[in-house]
Amino acid sequence: MPTSSIPTETNRLVSLDVFRGITIAGMVLVNNPGTWSHIYWPLQHASWHGWTPTDLVFPFFLFIVGVAITLAFGRRVETGGTTRDLYLKVIKRTLIIFAIGLFLNAFPYFGLSELRIPGVLQRIAVCYFFASIIFLNTRVRTQVAITIGLLLFYWLLVKFVPAPGFAAGDLTKEGSLPSYVDRVVFGKHVWAQAKVYDPEGLLSTIPALATTLIGVLTGHWLRTEKSRMEKVAGMFVLGAVCIALGWAWNSFFPINKALWTSSYVLFTGGLALQFLALCYWLIDIKGYRTWAKPFEVFGLNAIALYVGAGLMAELFGVIRVGGVTLGSWIYTNLFASWAAPVNASLAFAICFVLVWLALMWILYRRKIFLRI
């Protein structure tokens, strides 16, 4: 991953960097509590159907990936970038992101016989690849049609095609069609904690691509000649429409992150639109940037933060101090000694994020930005 200097102000959307930073900071926060036994409910995933604020993090990130595809590739196409060069860039990025995801899954023991193949970065890589190919080969109307088609196709597939041994439309952890496909395709290579399904599984990547394409379409809107306030208003209105449609669809195709249901796509896509609109209004229009600086720092080095935090968390779980893991020792001695368990767990997570903010700030001050 080469380093690069910060892009010029005219070539980037600061609000998108901040949105990315808030999202990746949220991902690190919820992934690293002091103890998994004591967590405030907003920092936990929904047990199955339904949602919590934590369930917004991943779709927000895919949405951001989609917006960035349009903003980056749109400029390159217009300035004479060759299609061959763009395809090579897409393939290279896809392979690197996927490989990093596999490395994180394997670290630190590298037990390949039960290595989890799906994962967060793997899904990002696949969605990035297909969304980029769709962007480079289709017009906006076709992209809208593909997005709608993916959501309808996935709904029909999951609701009306039964997994062997289960009824059509079974949406349980074991009986859903996506869960069955994950077991057949990946076998022992699924998420060990779930066993019967994988939250970043094969079939559920279909609607995850739709989430990314909603971001692509948002990028098109941001590149129009509309005024800034018109862009904000448009994102808020369309976001409200998506939220309403997702909530209505929830009544017969429940919002579910693990299955990445079509209702979940629309609901979270609508919230992402509105959150980006808010950031855009505050930062790029009103110029309120001081509060957002830490998140901009995170957003400009998101991949470094995600990988570094993931490796640190794994090391906290394998290094032992006084008969317990390093993470448990830190939690017990530095946090649980003075705070109630749930507050100590949250304090640990916040401090974990702050440590990485300090490290990312050093990179930022030295103008080191890791790019793939």
N, C-alpha and C positions, 0 to 999 in steps of 0.2 A: 504494500500500500504506500504509494508515494506521498510526500508531503507537498503542500501547496500554500501559497499565501492566500489571505482572505480575499474573496471576490470584491470587486468594487461595488459601491452602494447602488449604482445604476443597473447592475446586472443581477441583483438578488432582491428578494422580498424579505425584509427583516422580520416581518410578522410570521412568515413561514418558518424561519430559523427558530424564532421564539416558541412557536407552536410545537415544533419538533423537540426543542429542549424541554418544554413542559412535559411532553409525552414521554420522553426517554427518562427524565427524572422520576416521573410517576412509575414507570416500569421498574426502575432500580429500587424505588421506595417499597413497592408492594412485594418485590421478590426477595427482600432481605430484612425480614423482621428479626427481632432478637430471639424469639421463639415462635414456632408455628402454632403453639398451643394457646397463645394469647394475642389476638389480633382484633382491632376494631373492625366492625362489619364492612365499612366502606372500603377497607383495604384487603378484603377477601373476594374471591370470585363467587358468583352465585353457585349454589350446590349443583344445580342443573338448569331448569327453566328459570327465566327471570334475569335480572341484571343488577350489578352494583357499579359504582364509579370505576372500580378496577377493571370491569369488563369493557370499558371504553378505551383502554390504553392501546391494545393491539389494533383494533380497527382504525383508531385515529392515526396510528403509525402507517398503516397501509394506505390510508387516504392521503397522507402527506407524501408518500412515495409517488402516488399517482399525480398529485399536483406538480411535484418536482419533475416528473417525466415530461409533462407538457411545457413547463417553463424552460427546461434545459434543451430538450430536443427541438422545440419550436424555434428557438433562436438559432440553433445550429443549422437546421434545414433552411431557414431564411437567409443565412449568411453563406450558403453554398457548401455546407458539409455534405460529403458523399454518403449515399445510403450504405455502401459497403463499410465505410468507417464506423457508421452508427451501429450497424449490426454487430461488428466486431467488438465495439465498446459494450453493447448489451450482453453479448455472450460472455465476455471476460468478467464483467461485474457479476453476472448470474453465477458463474462457476466459483468465483472467489467467495461471494456471500454464502453460497451453499456449503462450500468446503469449511468455512469458518464455523458455520452452524454444526457441522458434523464433528469438528474438532472440539467444540465446547461440550457437545454431548459425550464425547469419548474421554475428555479430561476428568481426572488425572490418571485413571487406571487403564484406559484404552482396551477394555474388554470387548473385542469386536464381535464375539459370538452373540452378544445381546445388546449391541450398540443401538441406541434409539436412532432411527433414520429421520423421521419427521422432526420438526422443531420450528421455533420462531423465525430464525434467520433463513431456514430452508423454505418456509412458506413465503417470506418476503422475497427471496430470490426467484421462486417460481412465478409469483404474481408480478414482480418487476419485469421478468422476461416476457410473459404473454401480454401484459399491458403495453409494454414498449413496442412489441411487434404489431399489436392492434393499432396503436397510435401512428406508427410509421406507414401503415398500409391502408388506413381507412379515414373517412371524413367524420365530422362530428355526429351527423345523423346516424351513421352506421354504428358509431361507438355507443350512442344512446340505445339503439336497437339491440346491440350485443349485451349491454348491461341488463336491460329488461329481460332479454331472452335467457340469460344465465340464471336470473332469479326465478323465473317461471319454470325453467327446465329443472332446476334443483328442487323446487317445491313439488313438482309432479313426480320426480324420481323418488324422493324420500317419502312422500305421502301415499303413493300408489304402487310402488314396487316393493314387495315384501322381501326381507332377508330370510333365507332358508330357515325354517323352524319358528318363524315369528310372523305375526300378522302385518299386513300392509299398513303403513302409517304408524307403526310402533316407534315411539320417540324415546324409549328408555335407553339407558347407557349401554345395555347389552343387546337390545333388540332392534335398534335403529339400523337402517341400511348402511350409513357411513361407518358405524361401529363394526358391522360385519365385514365390510370391505377392508377396513384397517387390519382386522384379525387375519383375514385370508392373505392379504398382500404382504403385510409386515411381520406377522407372526409374533415372535418374541421381541421384535425391534420396535415396539410401541412404547409409549410412556409407561414406565414401570409402576407408577402410583395408580394409574387407571386400569391397566391390564386388559380390559375388554374393549377399549377404544383409545384413540389418540386425539387430543384437542387440536392438533395441527395435522389431521389426517388427510387422506387422499381426496375423497369426494367433497369434503367440506372446503377444499381449496377452490372449488368452482365458484361458490358465492363470495369467497374471499377475493377472488379476482374482480368480482363486481364491485366490491368495496374500493379496490384500487382504481377501477375505471370511473367511479364517482369522483375520485380525486383528479383523474385525467380531465374529466369534463369541467370540473371546477377550475382547473388550470386554463382551459380554453376561455372561460368566462373572464378570468383575471387578465387575459391577454387581449381582450376586446378594447375598442376605443371608447367604451362607456366611461363616464366620470367615476371617480373613486367612490362617491356616495351611492351612485347607482349600483356599483359592484357590491358594496356592503348590503344595500337593501335587497338585491337579488339573491345573495347568499342566505340572508336571514329568511326571506320568504320561501325559497326553495327548500331550505333546511326544515322549516315548519311543515311544509307539505310532506317531506320524506318522513319526518317524525310521526305525523298523523297517519300516513299510510302504513308505516311499520307497526304502529300501535294497533291499528285496525286489523292488520294481518296476524298480529299476535294472538288474536282470539281463536284462530284455527291452525296456526303454524307458529307455535310459541317462540318468543325471543329466547335464544339459547346460544351462548358463545361457543361451547364445545362442538355443537353441530353447525355453527355459523349459519343459522337459518336465514331465509330471505327477509323475514321480518326484522331480524337482528341487523342485517345489512342496511336496510332503509332507516331504521331507528338510529343506529350509531352514525350512519352517513349523514343524516340530518343534523345530529348534534355536532359532528365534526365541521359541517358547513357553518353552523352558527358560531362555533368557537373560533374558527378561522376568521369569520367576519368580525367578531369582537376584537381579536388581536390586530387585524388589519386596520380597523377604525382607531383603536387606541394608539398603535405604534406608527403605522405608515401615514395615517391621516392627521391625527391629533398630535403626534410626536411625543407621546408619553413613553419614554424608553428607559428611564433610570431603573424602574422596578424590574424591567425585563432583562437586564444585562446578564444575570446569572444563567437565565434560561437560554439566552443567545449563545453564551459560552458553551453550554451543554449541546445546543443544537448544531453548532458548527463542528463538533467532534463526537457526534452521536455514536458512530460505530466503535470508536475507541472507548467511549464510556461503557457501552453495552458489553463489549468483550472483556475489558479490564475488570468491570464489576463482577461479571460472571466468573472469571478466573479467581478473583479474590474470594468470592463466596464459596467456591469449591475448596480452596485452600483452607478457609476457616473451618470447613467440615472434615478435613483429613489431618491437619496438624493437631497434635495433642499436647496439652499442657496440664500437668497434675492429674492425669487419668481421664480428662474430658477434652472435647474438641476445643480448639482455640476460640471459635465463635461462642460456644457455651461459656467458656471461661470469661471472655470479655463481657458477655451479657450478665452473668451472675455477679461478677465482681465490680463492674463499673456502672451497671444500670439497675439490676434487680436489688442491689443492696440498699437503695434509697427510694425506689418508686414501686408502686403497685405493678404486678406483672404485665398488664396490658399497656400501661404507660411506659414501663421499662422497655418493652418490646418495640413500641413506637419510637422512643428516644434512640434506641440502637439503630433503627432504620433511618431516622433523620440524620444521625451522626455519620452513618455509612454514606449517605448522599453528600453530606457536607465535606467529607474527606475527598470524595471524588470531584466535588466542585473545586476544591483547592488544587488538585492535580490538573484538572482541565484548565483552570485559570493560568497555571504555569505555561501550559501549551499555548493558550490563547495569547499571553503576553509575548511569547517568543515567536508568534505567528506560525505555529506548527499545527497544521490541520490535516488529519489523515483522510485520504480519499481512496476510494476503490475504483 
